[in-house]
């Protein structure tokens, strides 16, 4: 398996866990669903940027161009 494919699988797993957590708390009166969605998407996009740049999914972000 390629490094990029593993990154895509990881990205998808993070997204699914985020969406399930968000849906579970979406109809509740507290704002935990919004927090779960926000943090999950932030983490998901962090991984996506790193994988897209050919870096380790959990490493530091690539430098600005």
Beta strands, then each sheet from edge to edge (+ up, - down):
end
